[in-house]
Amino acid sequence: WDGFIAHLSASTVHGGPRSQFKVLVGSAHEALDRGAGAVSGQVNLGDEHEPEMIADLGRLTGEAWSIELPVLGMVYPRGEHLRITSDDPTKGVAHAVRIAYELGCDVAKVPWTGSVDSFQMVTSAAPIPVLIAGGGAGTTMEDTLAMVRSSMEAGGAGVCMGRRIFGSGRPKNVTQALRAIIDGSSMDEALSFL
């Protein structure tokens, strides 16, 4: 486990209307003491508790910076108060990356925007690597691999997936297929791992 990323923001589905309010449950110092090689924190833009989540991530990046621990910012535009303008094809995702960067994150994890053109706007929003989340439930693995390929074409740096891999029943194979796509292999080569 040495060198893992400790995710320090938490909530559960049992939180009712506050289930999207992520709270810090640890510190960068504690994560480092336990062997973490990086930490992550989450902000759900548009949630009524967005200000608290932004403040928490800002404190986390400040603490992590002081001990030279990288921070992955998971910033998702998805709250009920989210205001997306009609001229934003990224649906707030480019803004999410910019927020992660300005809060001091070293890398950002965001949702896929649906097209290479719109995701290029996301990867151009800040000078940090941008990773995509696992995609929606019910998508096929082939659809997921195509999404990853498109994100890489748009300047993405890779993926940050949990449930999509571990819920597949074949985590090793799925990881190999994803890595193949990220490393530039063809779809057929990637699918051969599944």
N, C-alpha and C positions, 0 to 999 in steps of 0.2 A: 504493500500500500504506500510505500514511501514515494513522495512526490505527487500525490493525488491533489485534485482541486477540491477544497472544502467549500461547499455551498452554504453560506451563512444566513440566507434569507428563508423564512419558512411561513407557511400557513397550511391549512387543510381544507378539504371540501366541506368539512363540518362547521366552518366558520360562518355559514349563512351569508347574509349580504356583505360581510367583511372578509369573505374567503379569498379575495384577491389582494388583501392588505398584507404584504410581506413584512415581517419584523425580523430584526437581527437576532440571532440566537447564539452568537459566539463572536470572538474577536480575531483579528489577524494574528495577534501574538499567540493566542491559544491554538489556532490552526497550525501555526509554524511549530509550536511545541509538540504537537501531535504528528508531525511529519509531513504536513501539506507543503506542496511546492508552489501553490497559488491559492487564491480565494475567489469566490464569486458572490455577487449580490444582485438582487433583482428589484426592478422598478416597473410597475404597471402604470403606464401613462394613461391619464384620463380617469383613473380611480379616484374616489373622493379622498383617499389617503395618500395620493401621489406626493404631496409636499414632505410627508414624514419619510416615505421611501427614498426620495431624492436626498434628504438630509442624512439618512442612514448610510446610503451608498457613498455619499461624500465623506462621511466620517470614516467609513471602512477604507476607502482609497487613501485617505490621509494617513491612517495608521499603517496600512500595508506599505505605503511609500517609505515610511520611516524605517522599516525593516527590510526593504528591498524585496517585497513579496508581490508578484504580479497579480493583477485583478482582472477577472472576467466580469464584464457588466452585461447582465441579461435585462434588456430594456424592451418591453413589449407595449406597443400602442394598442390598448384593448379595453380600456375602461368606459363606463357609460357616459362620462363627461368628455370623452375624446372629441376634438373638433378637427376634422379633416377637411381641407379646402378642396374644391373641385379640380383645382389645377395641380394637385399632388398625386401623381401616379404611384407613389410609394406608400400611400395611405398612412403617413406618419412614421414610416420605418427609417427614412433618411434622418429625420429629426431625432429619432431614438438613438441612432448611432452617434450623432453629434452630441447628444446629452451624455452618453457614456464616455465619450472622449473628454468633454469639458469637465466631467466629474473626476477625471483622472484614471479612468480604466485603460488598461493596456490592450484589451481586445473586447469586442462586442459580440454578443449573441442576439440575433433578431430573427423574426419570421421571414420566410421567403415572400417576395412581393408578386410573384406570378409571371414575371417576364425578365429577360436579360436586360432590356432597356431600362426598366424601372429599377432593377437591382444595381445597375451601374451607377445610378444616382445615389443609391445607398452606400456603395463602396467608395464613392467619391466624396461623401459627406464629411469624412474625418480621416486623418492619417494613421489609423490603427487597423489591424486585421479585423475582418468581419466574418463571423461564422453564422451558418443558418441552423435553425432549430429543426426538429425532426419531421415537420409536416403534419397534416391533419390525420386524424384517425380514419381508418378505412381506405387509405391510399395503398396501392400495391407497392411492392418493393421495386418493381421496374419504374413506377412513377416517382418514387423517392430517388432512385438513382438518376433519373432524367432531371429532376429538380436540382440535385447536387451538381450535375454536369453543367446545367445552365448557370447556376450560381458561380461556379468556377470561371465560366466564360465571361461573367460580368465583373470579375475581379475579387470574388470571394476567396477567403483563405482556407475554407474547409467547413467542417460540421461540428456541432456540439449536440449530440443526440443521446438520449437515455432510453426512454420507453420504446422508441422505434427499434433500438437494438436489442435490449434485454427482453422486451415483450415478444420478440419474433420467434422465440424457441430455438433459434440458431444464432446466438450472438457472435460466435467466432466467424461464421460464414458471412453474416451481414457486415461485420466489421471489415473483413477482407474485400468484399464487393465495394463498400464505400471507399476504402483506401485505394482500390484500383481506379475508381472514377476520379478521385482527388489527385492521384498521381498521373492522370492523363490516359489511362487505358480506355479501350473501346467499350461500348455497352455490352457487346457479346463477351468480352473478356471478363468484365465485372460480373455478369450474370452467371458465368461458369462456376463461380464460387458458391452459388445458391443451390 
